[in-house]
Amino acid sequence: MKKIILLLFAAGYLESHAQVWKADNGDGTYSNPVIHADYSDPDAIRVGNDFYMIASSFTHVPGLPILHSKDLVNWELAGHVLTVQPPAEHYNRVQHGAGVWAPSIRYHNNTFYIYYPDPDFGIYLVTAKNINGPWTAPRLVEAGKGLIDPCPLWDDNGKVYLAHAYAGSRAGFKSILVIKEMNREGTKTISPPVLVFDGHEADPTVEGPKLYKRNGYYYLFAPAGGVSTGWQLVLRSRHIYGPYEKKVVMTQGSTAVNGPHQGAWVSTSSGEDWFLHFQDKEAYGRIVHLQPMKWINNWPVIGEDPDGDGTGQPVLRYKKPGTGISGSLLSIPDSDEFNEARLGKQWQWQANPQEGWAFPTPYGYLQLFSVLAADTLKNAWSYPFILAQKFPAEAFTATARFSFRPRWEGEKFGLLVHGADYSYIAVEKTPEGNRLKQAVCRGADQEKTETVQDGEIITNAEIYFRLEVMSGAVCRFSWSTDGIRFQDMGASFTAKPGRWVGAKTGFFFTRKNRTNDAGQVRLDWFRVTK
């Protein structure tokens, strides 16, 4: 059967069917969101005829994703910048909500620059001559706690500036934007901060500044008002340090698109202007929208402006950007046949991975070994060895085929939906045999314990687990021994987001004893369908 599936993929038969979310309507229009997955805090640039977008990745590894598009509508996951999150000794453990916050990307002097903040350590810089790397090791531009959302500007007078905000959870204050000067290489700040905007009175939680220059004006595009309740501000001044005047350029308006804010202005080669931003969709994470943008009296208007007051609202369907290039119908990967000598780009660990958790093989499966869970871990909320991916659509079905080859009692392999609440279906080696189990943990982030339902003893080594995600992130698990007849297990479960991230689905394989030879799981494939 696997050979038949592979032939169908090679022939292109399943290529369009495997994509569970399509923004391109095929008639010259697109529908929002352009990416129905958790790529929060997007920033983007155009280099030639290519668009590149990056996003927050927090403590998931590999981190700092790079997405690529030819038309701003169809996106592929090109790869990641970070294979290890620094400092490694800190991020070898799960650190929910920390790590890579809102980054920025620029192309200057034939070099890609990515500035990203770690709210606990400072602002980092990585560079590369090619978008696919190699990338330099992260370099601290400025050390400190609470420095977030950096964005550079190379001015036409030769000076280099950096705008950023502050995280109240670390700095003890927030809702302000500052600008600092950097050295000419853009590798170090060289001046004290100048406060250029204070949002406490009318624009609380202002953050995420993106710094641009156009027609002699300096612009700061900045979200305010909170992740799911805010609006998009634009500030402008004739001088880098201000004073800045402000305008609200996009709100939710009469739409269901909350936020809407935190994103990037990009222009096509034909001169069209567009804005990428996110919407907070709870368990699905912060999903990506594309809005038309135009300039009126040196102010941007984003989205549609039905009453003509200069403040736009999101569009749901619109004409595709005029890039002059017909972009391929691409999507973020989800299914994986595990036939390559590397993991699919969609997979991430919860912390820096350790050798031995999983091995790609040339035999058509991913080899996993059980991992001893530390006694200090109260539940799966803090398992570093969860291999997972983002929810790719509002509704989808994910099916995994694997062989369970345990050596020790207590070894347990599960397919899980991970978040502040989580649930999974698993098979565990017990004294009676390999037993199916289904668990729910509500308040996992508060170290609550799992409620476990035992199922039947299963004698087959080859097993299928299935997850169905329905509208509203309602999840249901089932299992099979032949891949045809599936039996539901446990009650339905409503997914919840994690800390600053959407829910994810993936696998874990644990044991309770120390050993010199762990049990194995051979993960044959993972297929996502509508």
C-alpha positions as CSV (number, residue, x, y, z in Angstrom):
1,M,0.0,0.0,0.0
2,K,2.8,2.4,0.9
3,K,4.4,1.9,-2.6
4,I,1.0,2.8,-4.2
5,I,0.7,5.9,-2.1
6,L,4.3,6.9,-3.0
7,L,3.5,6.4,-6.7
8,L,0.5,8.6,-6.4
9,F,2.5,11.3,-4.8
10,A,5.2,11.1,-7.5
11,A,2.5,11.3,-10.2
12,G,1.1,14.5,-8.6
13,Y,-2.3,12.8,-7.9
14,L,-2.2,13.5,-4.2
15,E,-0.4,16.8,-4.2
16,S,-3.5,18.9,-4.3
17,H,-5.5,16.5,-2.1
18,A,-2.9,16.4,0.6
19,Q,-3.2,20.2,1.2
20,V,-5.8,20.7,3.9
21,W,-5.8,24.5,3.7
22,K,-5.8,26.5,0.4
23,A,-5.8,30.3,0.2
24,D,-5.5,30.4,-3.6
25,N,-9.0,30.2,-5.1
26,G,-7.6,29.4,-8.5
27,D,-9.6,32.3,-10.2
28,G,-7.2,35.1,-9.6
29,T,-8.4,35.7,-6.0
30,Y,-7.4,34.5,-2.6
31,S,-9.1,34.0,0.7
32,N,-7.8,34.8,4.2
33,P,-6.1,33.5,6.1
34,V,-3.3,32.7,3.6
35,I,-1.7,30.4,6.2
36,H,-4.1,28.7,8.7
37,A,-1.3,27.7,11.1
38,D,0.5,29.3,14.0
39,Y,3.2,31.5,12.4
40,S,2.8,34.4,14.8
41,D,4.4,37.9,14.6
42,P,5.2,37.7,10.9
43,D,7.8,39.9,9.3
44,A,8.5,39.7,5.5
45,I,10.7,41.2,2.7
46,R,11.0,40.9,-1.0
47,V,14.3,40.1,-2.7
48,G,14.0,40.2,-6.5
49,N,10.9,38.1,-7.3
50,D,10.9,36.1,-4.0
51,F,9.1,36.9,-0.7
52,Y,10.5,35.6,2.6
53,M,8.6,35.6,5.8
54,I,9.8,34.7,9.3
55,A,7.9,34.3,12.6
56,S,8.2,33.7,16.3
57,S,9.0,30.1,17.4
58,F,9.5,30.5,21.1
59,T,11.2,27.4,22.5
60,H,10.3,25.0,19.7
61,V,13.3,23.5,17.9
62,P,14.3,23.8,15.1
63,G,13.4,27.5,15.6
64,L,13.0,30.7,13.7
65,P,11.1,29.5,10.6
66,I,11.7,30.9,7.1
67,L,8.8,30.7,4.6
68,H,9.0,31.5,0.9
69,S,6.5,32.6,-1.7
70,K,6.4,34.0,-5.2
71,D,3.0,35.6,-4.9
72,L,2.3,36.3,-1.2
73,V,-0.5,33.8,-1.2
74,N,1.0,30.4,-1.7
75,W,3.7,29.8,1.0
76,E,6.2,26.9,1.6
77,L,8.3,26.2,4.7
78,A,11.8,26.7,3.4
79,G,13.5,25.8,6.7
80,H,14.7,27.1,10.0
81,V,17.6,29.3,11.2
82,L,18.2,27.7,14.6
83,T,19.0,24.0,15.0
84,V,19.8,24.6,18.7
85,Q,18.3,27.4,20.9
86,P,21.0,29.3,22.7
87,P,22.0,29.3,25.5
88,A,21.8,25.5,25.0
89,E,22.1,24.5,28.7
90,H,19.0,26.7,29.4
91,Y,16.9,25.5,26.5
92,N,17.7,21.8,26.9
93,R,14.7,22.0,29.2
94,V,11.2,23.2,28.2
95,Q,10.8,26.9,28.9
96,H,7.2,27.7,27.9
97,G,6.7,31.1,26.5
98,A,10.4,32.1,26.3
99,G,12.8,31.8,23.4
100,V,12.3,33.5,20.0
101,W,9.8,36.3,20.2
102,A,8.8,38.6,17.3
103,P,11.8,38.7,14.9
104,S,12.5,41.0,11.9
105,I,14.2,40.2,8.6
106,R,16.0,42.7,6.2
107,Y,18.3,42.4,3.2
108,H,21.2,44.8,3.1
109,N,24.5,44.7,1.2
110,N,23.6,41.4,-0.3
111,T,23.2,39.9,3.1
112,F,20.1,38.6,5.0
113,Y,19.9,40.0,8.5
114,I,17.5,38.5,11.1
115,Y,17.2,40.2,14.5
116,Y,15.3,38.3,17.1
117,P,14.6,38.9,20.8
118,D,14.9,36.5,23.7
119,P,13.1,38.3,26.5
120,D,15.4,36.6,29.1
121,F,18.7,37.2,27.5
122,G,18.6,40.1,24.9
123,I,18.5,40.9,21.2
124,Y,20.3,38.5,18.9
125,L,21.5,38.8,15.2
126,V,22.0,36.1,12.7
127,T,23.2,36.7,9.1
128,A,23.6,34.7,5.9
129,K,24.4,35.4,2.2
130,N,21.9,32.8,1.1
131,I,18.4,32.5,2.6
132,N,19.0,28.8,2.9
133,G,22.1,29.4,5.0
134,P,24.5,28.7,6.4
135,W,23.5,31.2,9.1
136,T,26.0,32.7,11.5
137,A,25.8,31.7,15.2
138,P,23.5,34.0,17.1
139,R,25.3,37.1,18.3
140,L,24.1,39.4,21.1
141,V,23.5,42.9,19.8
142,E,22.5,43.9,23.3
143,A,22.1,41.8,26.4
144,G,19.3,42.5,28.8
145,K,15.9,41.4,30.2
146,G,12.7,42.4,28.6
147,L,14.1,43.8,25.3
148,I,11.7,42.6,22.6
149,D,10.6,43.0,19.0
150,P,13.7,44.6,17.4
151,C,13.7,46.0,13.9
152,P,16.7,47.7,12.2
153,L,16.9,50.6,9.7
154,W,19.9,51.4,7.5
155,D,19.4,55.1,6.9
156,D,20.6,56.9,3.8
157,N,23.0,59.1,5.8
158,G,25.0,55.9,6.7
159,K,23.6,55.6,10.3
160,V,22.0,52.4,11.5
161,Y,19.1,52.4,14.0
162,L,17.2,49.8,16.0
163,A,13.7,50.1,17.3
164,H,12.3,47.8,19.9
165,A,9.7,47.5,22.7
166,Y,9.8,46.1,26.3
167,A,8.1,43.0,27.9
168,G,6.5,44.0,31.1
169,S,7.0,40.4,32.5
170,R,10.7,40.9,32.4
171,A,11.5,44.6,32.3
172,G,8.8,45.7,34.8
173,F,7.3,48.2,32.4
174,K,5.9,48.1,28.9
175,S,3.8,50.1,26.4
176,I,6.7,52.2,25.0
177,L,8.8,52.1,21.9
178,V,12.4,53.2,21.8
179,I,15.1,53.8,19.2
180,K,18.8,53.3,19.6
181,E,21.8,53.8,17.2
182,M,23.8,50.8,16.2
183,N,27.3,50.5,14.8
184,R,27.7,50.6,11.0
185,E,27.8,46.8,10.9
186,G,24.5,46.5,12.7
187,T,26.0,44.2,15.2
188,K,25.9,46.3,18.4
189,T,23.9,49.1,19.9
190,I,26.0,52.2,20.6
191,S,23.7,54.7,22.2
192,P,21.2,54.9,25.1
193,P,17.5,54.4,24.2
194,V,15.3,57.3,23.2
195,L,11.7,57.0,24.0
196,V,9.8,57.9,20.8
197,F,6.3,56.7,21.7
198,D,4.4,56.1,25.0
199,G,1.2,54.2,24.6
200,H,0.0,54.1,28.2
201,E,-2.7,56.7,27.7
202,A,-4.5,55.6,24.5
203,D,-2.5,52.6,23.0
204,P,-1.6,50.2,25.8
205,T,0.7,47.3,25.1
206,V,2.1,49.0,22.1
207,E,4.9,46.6,20.8
208,G,6.2,44.9,17.7
209,P,7.6,48.0,15.9
210,K,8.6,47.7,12.3
211,L,10.8,50.6,11.2
212,Y,10.7,52.0,7.6
213,K,11.6,55.2,5.7
214,R,9.5,56.5,2.8
215,N,9.2,59.9,1.1
216,G,11.4,61.5,3.8
217,Y,9.3,60.2,6.6
218,Y,10.4,57.6,9.2
219,Y,7.6,55.2,10.0
220,L,6.9,52.8,12.9
221,F,4.2,50.2,12.2
222,A,3.2,49.0,15.6
223,P,0.4,47.0,17.1
224,A,-1.4,48.1,20.3
225,G,-4.3,47.1,22.5
226,G,-3.4,43.4,23.0
227,V,-3.0,40.3,20.9
228,S,-6.7,39.5,20.4
229,T,-8.3,42.9,21.2
230,G,-6.0,45.4,19.5
231,W,-5.4,47.5,16.4
232,Q,-2.7,48.5,14.0
233,L,-0.9,51.9,14.6
234,V,1.4,53.7,12.3
235,L,3.6,56.5,13.6
236,R,5.5,58.9,11.3
237,S,8.1,61.7,11.7
238,R,10.5,63.7,9.6
239,H,13.2,62.9,12.2
240,I,14.3,59.5,13.5
241,Y,13.9,60.4,17.1
242,G,10.6,62.2,16.5
243,P,8.3,63.7,17.6
244,Y,6.0,61.1,16.0
245,E,2.4,61.7,15.0
246,K,0.1,58.6,15.0
247,K,-2.8,57.2,13.1
248,V,-4.9,54.0,13.6
249,V,-4.7,52.4,10.2
250,M,-6.5,49.1,10.7
251,T,-9.0,47.7,13.2
252,Q,-11.3,44.6,13.3
253,G,-14.2,46.7,12.1
254,S,-17.2,44.7,11.2
255,T,-15.2,41.5,10.6
256,A,-14.5,38.5,12.8
257,V,-10.7,38.9,12.4
258,N,-9.5,39.9,15.8
259,G,-6.4,41.9,16.5
260,P,-5.7,42.6,13.7
261,H,-2.1,43.6,13.8
262,Q,1.7,42.8,14.2
263,G,3.0,42.3,10.7
264,A,5.0,43.6,7.8
265,W,4.7,46.0,4.9
266,V,5.9,44.5,1.6
267,S,5.9,45.8,-2.0
268,T,5.7,43.8,-5.2
269,S,8.0,44.5,-8.1
270,S,5.1,46.2,-9.9
271,G,4.7,48.7,-7.0
272,E,1.7,47.3,-5.2
273,D,1.8,47.5,-1.4
274,W,0.6,44.7,0.9
275,F,0.5,44.0,4.7
276,L,1.0,40.6,6.3
277,H,-0.4,40.2,9.9
278,F,-1.8,37.7,12.3
279,Q,-5.2,36.9,13.9
280,D,-5.4,35.1,17.2
281,K,-7.5,31.9,16.8
282,E,-7.0,30.4,20.2
283,A,-6.1,26.7,19.9
284,Y,-5.2,27.1,16.2
285,G,-2.6,29.8,17.2
286,R,-2.0,33.1,15.5
287,I,-2.7,32.5,11.8
288,V,-1.5,34.7,8.9
289,H,-3.6,37.1,6.8
290,L,-2.7,39.2,3.8
291,Q,-4.2,42.7,3.3
292,P,-4.0,45.1,0.4
293,M,-2.5,48.4,1.3
294,K,-2.3,51.9,-0.3
295,W,-0.8,55.2,0.6
296,I,-3.0,58.4,1.0
297,N,-1.3,61.6,2.0
298,N,1.7,59.7,3.2
299,W,-0.4,57.5,5.5
300,P,-1.0,53.8,4.8
301,V,-4.5,52.4,4.6
302,I,-4.6,48.7,5.2
303,G,-7.4,46.4,4.1
304,E,-10.7,47.9,2.9
305,D,-12.0,51.3,4.1
306,P,-15.8,51.2,3.5
307,D,-16.4,54.6,5.2
308,G,-13.3,56.4,3.8
309,D,-12.0,57.6,7.1
310,G,-8.5,56.2,6.5
311,T,-8.8,53.3,9.0
312,G,-9.2,50.0,7.2
313,Q,-10.5,46.6,8.2
314,P,-9.5,43.1,7.0
315,V,-10.6,41.6,3.7
316,L,-11.7,38.0,3.6
317,R,-11.5,37.6,-0.2
318,Y,-9.5,39.7,-2.6
319,K,-7.7,39.9,-5.9
320,K,-4.3,38.3,-5.8
321,P,-1.1,40.5,-5.7
322,G,0.1,41.5,-9.2
323,T,3.6,40.0,-8.9
324,G,3.8,39.2,-12.6
325,I,4.6,35.6,-11.5
326,S,2.1,32.8,-11.2
327,G,3.0,31.2,-7.9
328,S,2.7,27.4,-7.5
329,L,-0.1,26.0,-5.3
330,L,2.2,25.5,-2.3
331,S,1.4,24.8,1.3
332,I,3.1,24.2,4.6
333,P,3.9,20.5,4.8
334,D,1.9,18.3,7.2
335,S,2.0,14.6,6.0
336,D,5.3,12.7,6.3
337,E,6.1,9.3,4.8
338,F,9.4,9.2,6.7
339,N,11.2,8.1,3.5
340,E,14.0,10.8,3.6
341,A,17.2,10.9,5.6
342,R,15.8,13.8,7.6
343,L,12.7,14.8,9.4
344,G,10.0,16.8,7.5
345,K,10.4,20.6,8.0
346,Q,7.1,20.8,9.9
347,W,8.3,18.8,12.9
348,Q,9.6,20.5,16.0
349,W,10.7,19.4,19.5
350,Q,9.6,21.1,22.7
351,A,13.3,21.9,23.6
352,N,16.7,21.4,22.2
353,P,16.7,17.8,21.0
354,Q,19.0,15.1,22.3
355,E,20.6,12.4,20.1
356,G,18.7,9.2,20.4
357,W,15.1,10.5,20.6
358,A,14.5,9.8,16.9
359,F,16.5,8.6,13.9
360,P,15.5,8.9,10.2
361,T,16.3,5.7,8.4
362,P,16.7,4.5,4.7
363,Y,14.0,1.9,5.3
364,G,10.9,4.0,5.1
365,Y,10.3,4.7,8.8
366,L,11.3,6.9,11.6
367,Q,13.0,5.1,14.5
368,L,12.1,6.3,18.0
369,F,13.5,5.1,21.3
370,S,11.7,5.5,24.6
371,V,13.0,8.3,26.8
372,L,13.2,8.3,30.6
373,A,11.0,11.2,31.8
374,A,12.5,13.1,34.7
375,D,10.9,12.7,38.0
376,T,10.5,16.4,38.3
377,L,8.0,16.5,35.3
378,K,4.5,16.3,36.6
379,N,2.9,15.6,33.3
380,A,3.4,15.8,29.5
381,W,3.2,19.6,29.5
382,S,6.9,19.8,30.0
383,Y,8.1,16.7,28.1
384,P,11.0,18.0,25.9
385,F,10.9,15.0,23.7
386,I,7.5,15.6,22.1
387,L,7.9,15.6,18.3
388,A,5.0,17.7,17.1
389,Q,3.7,20.1,14.4
390,K,1.2,22.9,14.2
391,F,-2.5,22.5,13.5
392,P,-2.7,23.1,9.7
393,A,-6.4,23.9,9.2
394,E,-9.7,24.4,11.0
395,A,-10.6,20.7,10.5
396,F,-8.4,17.8,9.5
397,T,-7.7,14.2,10.1
398,A,-4.3,12.8,11.0
399,T,-3.5,9.1,10.9
400,A,-0.3,7.4,11.9
401,R,0.9,3.9,11.2
402,F,3.6,2.4,13.5
403,S,5.0,-0.7,15.0
404,F,5.3,-0.9,18.8
405,R,8.3,-2.9,20.0
406,P,8.7,-2.3,23.7
407,R,11.3,-4.0,26.0
408,W,10.2,-2.8,29.4
409,E,7.0,-2.5,31.4
410,G,5.8,1.1,31.4
411,E,7.1,2.0,28.0
412,K,4.3,4.1,26.4
413,F,3.9,5.6,22.9
414,G,1.2,8.1,22.2
415,L,-0.4,10.4,19.7
416,L,-1.1,13.6,21.5
417,V,-2.8,17.0,21.2
418,H,-0.6,19.3,23.2
419,G,-1.5,22.6,25.0
420,A,-2.3,24.0,28.4
421,D,-4.9,21.2,28.4
422,Y,-3.8,18.1,26.5
423,S,-5.1,14.6,25.6
424,Y,-3.6,11.6,23.9
425,I,-4.2,8.0,22.8
426,A,-1.4,5.6,23.7
427,V,-0.3,2.0,23.9
428,E,1.7,0.9,27.0
429,K,3.5,-2.3,27.9
430,T,1.8,-3.6,31.1
431,P,2.1,-7.0,33.0
432,E,-1.1,-8.1,31.1
433,G,0.3,-7.1,27.7
434,N,0.3,-4.1,25.5
435,R,-2.7,-2.0,26.6
436,L,-4.4,0.9,24.9
437,K,-4.9,4.0,27.0
438,Q,-6.6,7.4,26.5
439,A,-5.7,10.3,28.8
440,V,-6.9,13.9,29.4
441,C,-5.0,16.5,31.5
442,R,-6.9,19.7,32.2
443,G,-4.7,22.5,33.7
444,A,-1.5,20.8,32.5
445,D,0.3,24.1,32.7
446,Q,-0.7,24.2,36.4
447,E,0.9,20.7,37.0
448,K,-2.5,19.0,37.2
449,T,-2.4,15.2,36.8
450,E,-3.8,13.1,34.0
451,T,-7.1,11.2,34.0
452,V,-6.4,7.9,32.3
453,Q,-8.9,5.5,30.7
454,D,-7.7,2.0,30.1
455,G,-8.6,0.2,26.9
456,E,-8.2,-3.3,25.7
457,I,-5.1,-5.4,25.4
458,I,-3.8,-5.4,21.8
459,T,-1.6,-8.2,20.4
460,N,-0.8,-6.6,17.0
461,A,2.6,-4.9,16.8
462,E,1.3,-2.9,13.8
463,I,-1.1,-0.3,15.0
464,Y,-2.9,2.8,13.6
465,F,-3.7,5.9,15.7
466,R,-6.1,8.6,14.3
467,L,-6.9,12.1,15.4
468,E,-9.9,14.0,14.0
469,V,-9.9,17.7,14.6
470,M,-13.3,19.4,14.0
471,S,-14.4,23.0,13.9
472,G,-13.8,24.7,17.2
473,A,-10.7,22.5,17.8
474,V,-12.9,19.6,19.0
475,C,-10.7,16.5,18.9
476,R,-11.5,12.8,18.8
477,F,-9.1,9.8,18.9
478,S,-9.5,6.3,17.4
479,W,-7.4,3.3,16.7
480,S,-7.2,0.3,14.3
481,T,-5.2,-2.8,13.6
482,D,-5.9,-2.9,9.9
483,G,-6.1,0.8,8.9
484,I,-9.7,0.3,7.7
485,R,-12.0,-0.2,10.8
486,F,-11.3,2.4,13.4
487,Q,-12.7,2.3,17.0
488,D,-13.2,5.6,18.9
489,M,-11.5,5.8,22.3
490,G,-12.3,8.2,25.0
491,A,-14.6,11.3,24.9
492,S,-14.1,14.2,22.6
493,F,-11.7,16.8,23.8
494,T,-11.5,20.6,23.0
495,A,-7.9,21.7,22.4
496,K,-6.4,24.7,24.1
497,P,-3.4,26.8,23.1
498,G,-0.1,26.6,24.9
499,R,1.8,29.6,26.2
500,W,1.8,32.1,23.3
501,V,1.5,29.2,20.8
502,G,-1.4,27.2,19.4
503,A,-2.1,23.6,20.1
504,K,0.1,21.0,18.4
505,T,-0.2,17.4,17.5
506,G,2.6,14.8,17.6
507,F,4.2,11.9,19.4
508,F,5.9,11.0,22.6
509,F,7.6,7.7,23.7
510,T,8.4,7.4,27.4
511,R,9.7,4.8,29.9
512,K,10.0,4.6,33.7
513,N,13.4,2.8,34.1
514,R,17.0,3.4,33.3
515,T,18.4,0.9,30.8
516,N,21.2,0.4,28.3
517,D,18.7,-0.5,25.5
518,A,15.3,1.1,25.2
519,G,12.3,-0.2,23.4
520,Q,11.5,1.0,19.9
521,V,8.7,2.4,17.8
522,R,9.0,2.4,14.1
523,L,6.8,5.2,12.8
524,D,5.9,4.2,9.2
525,W,3.9,7.3,8.1
526,F,1.8,10.3,9.3
527,R,-0.9,11.4,6.9
528,V,-3.0,14.5,7.2
529,T,-6.2,14.7,5.1
530,K,-9.4,16.7,5.1
